Amino acid sequence: MKDWSMLIKSNITNREFCYFTRLESRHIAKKILARSPIELKGTGRGSIYEIILDPTDGRK
């Protein structure tokens, strides 16, 4: 998630996550995203996951 947020943007959709991680199952992607430090915004096809980075992880 850190790589995506630093390279692309600070949010991600299920479809983008599947593409980025090369997952074929949108269901598996949803489960992984649900367990990640992210905030879900929207419902259904309009869902966007906001990536929350820890500001104390040592990066500047």
Secondary structure, DSSP 8 states (H G I E B T S, - for coil): -HHHHHHT-SEE-HHHHHHHHT-S-HHHHHHHHHTSSEEEES-GGG-EEEE---TTSS--
